[in-house]
């Protein structure tokens, strides 16, 4: 935050800071907050349950029947499916994560709207949005041990972005799109 303030104070109007909300950060004239009052960190957007479920299918970690879908359905047809199918995937991923949370982490059961760039939204529990990002990744890997092959901190997120968001950009959460637009508008 100090660096972007210093640079903008020196007259550089094309510099803007970007940080996670982390349940506490506030924006100012020099810093934007990704997920303000919405998600703990960028991890909570990238490790979205729809995207994680599609990655599991794409990589052959699970078969479609795990999500209550036709076992013969291929990844490409599922990845292009309508929101009803994507809701099934998200609900199963959330359920599998929930089983592995500590009691305190499960307390926030209020529903939030998870909105996607292509215009649909899914109601999911708030705990998913406010769980610390590294913890969320750890619990996902606990639920799906095949994902432990992603050893480096950014590796799982990199595959979600490079595979799932590339295959279907409309699944990028709206807040990421809005944040990129806000950065582009900086003058």
C-alpha positions in Angstrom: 0.0 0.0 0.0 2.8 2.4 0.9 4.6 1.9 -2.5 1.5 2.7 -4.6 0.8 5.7 -2.4 4.4 6.9 -2.8 4.3 6.5 -6.6 0.9 8.1 -7.0 2.0 10.9 -4.7 4.9 11.5 -6.9 2.5 12.0 -9.8 2.3 8.6 -11.4 -1.4 8.2 -12.1 -1.1 4.8 -13.8 -0.1 3.0 -10.6 -2.7 1.4 -8.4 -2.2 -1.2 -5.6 -4.3 -4.3 -5.5 -4.6 -6.5 -2.4 -7.0 -9.2 -1.0 -9.7 -8.3 1.4 -8.5 -10.7 4.0 -11.7 -9.8 6.0 -10.1 -6.5 7.1 -8.5 -4.4 4.4 -10.1 -1.2 3.2 -9.6 0.6 -0.1 -8.2 4.1 -0.5 -7.4 6.3 -3.4 -4.2 4.3 -4.1 -5.3 0.7 -3.4 -8.1 -1.5 -4.8 -9.4 -4.4 -2.7 -10.2 -7.6 -4.6 -13.3 -9.2 -3.0 -14.1 -6.3 -0.6 -16.8 -7.7 1.7 -17.2 -10.7 -0.6 -14.3 -13.2 -0.5 -11.2 -13.5 1.7 -8.6 -13.7 -1.1 -8.0 -14.3 -4.7 -7.7 -18.0 -3.9 -11.4 -18.1 -2.9 -12.3 -16.9 -6.5 -9.9 -19.2 -8.4 -10.7 -22.2 -6.2 -14.4 -21.8 -6.9 -16.3 -25.1 -6.5 -17.5 -25.1 -10.1 -14.0 -24.6 -11.4 -12.5 -27.2 -9.0 -15.2 -29.7 -10.0 -14.5 -29.2 -13.7 -10.8 -29.5 -13.2 -11.4 -32.8 -11.4 -13.4 -34.0 -14.4 -11.0 -32.7 -17.0 -8.0 -34.4 -15.3 -9.9 -37.7 -14.8 -9.7 -37.5 -11.0 -13.5 -38.2 -10.8 -16.1 -39.5 -13.2 -19.3 -37.5 -14.0 -21.4 -39.9 -11.9 -19.7 -38.5 -8.7 -21.7 -35.3 -9.4 -24.9 -37.2 -10.3 -24.3 -36.8 -14.0 -24.3 -39.4 -16.8 -21.2 -41.4 -16.4 -20.7 -41.5 -20.2 -20.7 -37.7 -20.5 -17.4 -36.2 -21.5 -15.6 -33.3 -20.0 -16.2 -31.0 -22.9 -20.0 -31.5 -22.9 -20.1 -31.0 -19.1 -17.8 -27.9 -19.2 -20.3 -26.3 -21.7 -23.4 -27.4 -19.8 -26.0 -25.0 -18.4 -26.0 -23.7 -14.9 -28.2 -26.5 -13.5 -25.4 -29.0 -14.2 -22.8 -26.6 -12.7 -24.9 -26.2 -9.6 -24.8 -30.0 -9.1 -21.0 -29.9 -9.4 -20.7 -27.0 -7.0 -23.0 -28.6 -4.4 -21.0 -31.8 -4.4 -17.6 -30.0 -4.1 -19.0 -27.8 -1.2 -20.3 -30.9 0.6 -17.0 -32.7 0.3 -15.1 -29.6 1.6 -17.6 -29.1 4.4 -17.0 -32.6 5.8 -13.4 -31.8 6.4 -13.7 -28.4 8.1 -13.3 -27.7 11.8 -16.5 -27.0 13.6 -15.6 -23.3 13.9 -15.1 -23.0 10.2 -18.5 -24.4 9.5 -20.4 -21.8 11.6 -21.2 -19.2 8.9 -24.0 -20.9 7.1 -25.6 -17.8 5.5 -25.8 -18.1 1.8 -24.0 -15.8 -0.6 -24.5 -15.4 -4.3 -21.4 -16.5 -6.3 -21.7 -14.6 -9.6 -20.0 -15.6 -12.8 -19.0 -13.5 -15.9 -21.5 -15.2 -18.2 -24.4 -14.0 -16.1 -25.5 -16.8 -13.8 -25.1 -17.1 -10.1 -25.1 -19.9 -7.5 -26.1 -19.6 -3.8 -23.4 -21.1 -1.7 -22.5 -20.9 2.0 -20.6 -17.8 3.2 -17.9 -20.0 5.0 -16.6 -20.9 1.5 -16.1 -17.2 0.7 -14.4 -16.3 4.0 -12.2 -19.3 4.6 -8.6 -18.3 4.5 -7.3 -19.1 1.0 -4.5 -21.4 1.8 -6.7 -23.3 4.2 -9.3 -23.7 1.4 -6.7 -25.2 -0.9 -5.6 -27.5 1.8 -9.1 -28.8 2.5 -9.8 -29.2 -1.2 -6.6 -31.4 -1.5 -7.7 -33.3 1.6 -11.1 -34.0 0.0 -9.5 -35.0 -3.3 -6.0 -36.4 -2.6 -5.2 -36.7 -6.3 -4.8 -32.9 -6.2 -1.8 -33.3 -3.9 0.3 -33.6 -7.1 0.0 -29.8 -7.1 2.8 -29.3 -4.7 3.8 -25.6 -5.3 1.6 -22.9 -3.8 0.4 -21.5 -7.2 0.2 -24.8 -9.1 -3.5 -25.8 -8.5 -4.6 -22.2 -9.1 -2.5 -22.0 -12.2 -4.2 -25.1 -13.7 -7.7 -23.8 -12.8 -6.9 -20.5 -14.6 -5.0 -22.1 -17.6 -7.4 -24.9 -18.2 -10.9 -24.2 -16.8 -11.1 -20.4 -17.1 -9.4 -20.8 -20.6 -11.9 -23.5 -21.6 -14.9 -21.4 -20.4 -14.0 -17.8 -19.6 -17.6 -17.2 -18.5 -16.9 -19.1 -15.3 -14.5 -16.4 -14.2 -16.1 -14.8 -11.1 -17.6 -11.3 -11.8 -15.5 -9.7 -9.0 -12.3 -10.5 -10.9 -13.7 -9.1 -14.1 -14.9 -5.9 -12.3 -11.5 -5.5 -10.6 -9.7 -5.7 -13.9 -12.0 -3.1 -15.3 -11.4 -0.9 -12.3 -7.6 -1.2 -12.9 -8.0 -0.3 -16.5 -10.0 2.8 -15.5 -7.2 4.2 -13.3 -6.0 7.5 -14.5 
